[in-house]
Amino acid sequence: MKFLPFIHASLIGTSLLLVSCDRQKQLLREKERLEAEYKQSVEEIQAIEQRILALGSQVATASVTLERQATTAEQKAAHLQAEVAKLEAGVKSLEDAAKEFGSKVDSYKAKYLR
């Protein structure tokens, strides 16, 4: 009977040890699962960051390209406007010459075709 409390305590301790060993294994498995999930999340974040950086460089490249194209288009527009101005001046001088020639033709007709 003197050993009964000792046996009882050792049984309780052993059962607690067995229960705590199972609990420890569960916790270790949970820890491993969480670590794997964490690593996967970190890899996904790094992949997203790489895509963002790639997009940033693509946007920068596209921006430079668009700026160059806009500058070229502005220069071409200015050149075309100058050409249009020259053509309008030519048309105006032709219209003036036609008016002058028309008046000469009218005076010729009046003088010689009566």
Summary of the structure (lengths in Angstrom):
residues: 114
radius of gyration: 47.9
end to end distance: 161.4
largest distance: 161.4
contacts: 221
relative contact order: 0.03
helix: 96%
strand: 0%
